[in-house]
Every structure is written in C-alpha cells, then in structure tokens.
Amino acid sequence: GRTQQIWFHWTWDLVVPVLGFFCLVFSLSWLLQRATRPESKFRYLNLVAFSSIFDLLENFFISVLAAIYPTRSVPLAWMKTLATTTKYTFAVLLIALFLAALVGAARNKFKDYDKIS
C-alpha cells in the first residue's frame, strides 16, 4: 500500500506546485505590468515564483523517506527540513510581493502601463 500511496501523492505533489507556479507567474506578471513602468526592473520579481522548486524538492524528499521506511536517513530528513523552511520563507515573500503589486496596480487603477503613452 505504501508504493501506491507514494505514487498517488507524487502525482498530486507534482501537479499542484506546477499549476501554482503558473498561476503565480501569470498573476504577478499581470499585476506588475499594471503597477510598474515598462522599463522597471521590478517586473522581474515575478521570477520569484520559481521558488516553487522548493515545494517539489520537499515532496521528493518526503517520497524518498517514505519509500525507504523503516530505514532512516538523517541527511535526507535534514534536506527535507531545509526545503520546507525555504519553501515557507519564499511563500511569505511571495505573499508580500503579491500584495505590494496589487496595491501598486490599484493605485494605477489597473491600467496597463505598456498601453499608456
């Protein structure tokens, strides 16, 4: 049963972060396009969404730890912990960035800076 559980979770633990990544990138791009001028370097902040790789790493380490159970691997457990901590650190940064971009876009009344002459 553990193998089936690993494959089930691995499928969803791959699909959900990838979909979340695309949603974050597109929504941040859309907001930053309305919050910043075209020449602004702040538009590159949507690349912070690539931090979703840490969610994938965390899921990978969890799957490996479940697959090798009852054997214990302290280095794998620490890598999983590091991936989890980094994931949540970036999550806080992404939420702050998203809110800042939302406020900036609202200030500009959600007008697209690229189309303003």
For each residue, the residues with C-beta under 8 A, 3 or more apart:
1: 4 5
2: 5 6 66 67 69
3: 6 7 67
4: 1 7 8
5: 1 2 8 9 66
6: 2 3 9 10 63 66 67
7: 3 4 10 11
8: 4 5 11 12
9: 5 6 12 13 59 62 63
10: 6 7 13 14 59 63
11: 7 8 14 15
12: 8 9 15 16
13: 9 10 16 17 55 56 59 62 63
14: 10 11 17 18 56 59
15: 11 12 18 19
16: 12 13 19 20
17: 13 14 20 21 52 55 56 59
18: 14 15 21 22 52 56
19: 15 16 22 23
20: 16 17 23 24 52 55
21: 17 18 24 25 49 50 52
22: 18 19 25 26
23: 19 20 26 27
24: 20 21 27 28 46 49 52 94 98
25: 21 22 28 29 46 47 49
26: 22 23 29 30
27: 23 24 30 31 98
28: 24 25 31 32 45 46 48 49 97 98 101
29: 25 26 32 33 43 46
30: 26 27 33 34
31: 27 28 34 35 98 101 102 104 105
32: 28 29 35 36 42 43 45 46 101 104 105
33: 29 30 36 43 112 113 114
34: 30 31 104 105 108 110 111 112 113
35: 31 32 42 100 101 102 103 104 105 107 108 113
36: 32 33 40 42 43 104 113
37: 40 113
38: 43 113 114
39:
40: 36 37 43
41: 44
42: 32 35 36 45
43: 29 32 33 36 38 40 46
44: 41 47
45: 28 32 42 48 97 101
46: 24 25 28 29 32 43 49
47: 25 44 50
48: 28 45 51 90 93 94 97
49: 21 24 25 28 46 52 94
50: 21 47 53
51: 48 54 86 87 90 93 94
52: 17 18 20 21 24 49 55 56
53: 50 56 57
54: 51 57 58 83 84 86 87 90
55: 13 17 20 52 58 59 83 87
56: 13 14 17 18 52 53 59 60
57: 53 54 60 61 79 83
58: 54 55 61 62 80 83 84 87
59: 9 10 13 14 17 55 56 62 63
60: 56 57 63 64
61: 57 58 64 65 76 77 79 80 83
62: 9 13 58 59 65 66 80
63: 6 9 10 13 59 60 66 67
64: 60 61 67 68 73 76
65: 61 62 68 69 73 76 77 80
66: 2 5 6 62 63 69
67: 2 3 6 63 64
68: 64 65 71 73 76
69: 2 65 66
70:
71: 68
72: 77
73: 64 65 68 76 77
74: 77 78
75: 78 79
76: 61 64 65 68 73 79 80
77: 61 65 72 73 74 80 81
78: 74 75 81 82
79: 57 61 75 76 82 83
80: 58 61 62 65 76 77 83 84
81: 77 78 84 85
82: 78 79 85 86
83: 54 55 57 58 61 79 80 86 87
84: 54 58 80 81 87 88
85: 81 82 88 89
86: 51 54 82 83 89 90
87: 51 54 55 58 83 84 90 91
88: 84 85 91 92
89: 85 86 92 93
90: 48 51 54 86 87 93 94
91: 87 88 94 95
92: 88 89 95 96
93: 48 51 89 90 96 97
94: 24 48 49 51 90 91 97 98
95: 91 92 98 99
96: 92 93 99 100
97: 28 45 48 93 94 100 101
98: 24 27 28 31 94 95 101 102
99: 95 96 102 103
100: 35 96 97 103 104
101: 28 31 32 35 45 97 98 104 105
102: 31 35 98 99 105 106
103: 35 99 100 106 107
104: 31 32 34 35 36 100 101 107 108
105: 31 32 34 35 101 102 108 110
106: 102 103 109 110
107: 35 103 104
108: 34 35 104 105 111 113
109: 106
110: 34 105 106
111: 34 108 115 116
112: 33 34 115 116
113: 33 34 35 36 37 38 108 116
114: 33 38
115: 111 112
116: 111 112 113
117:
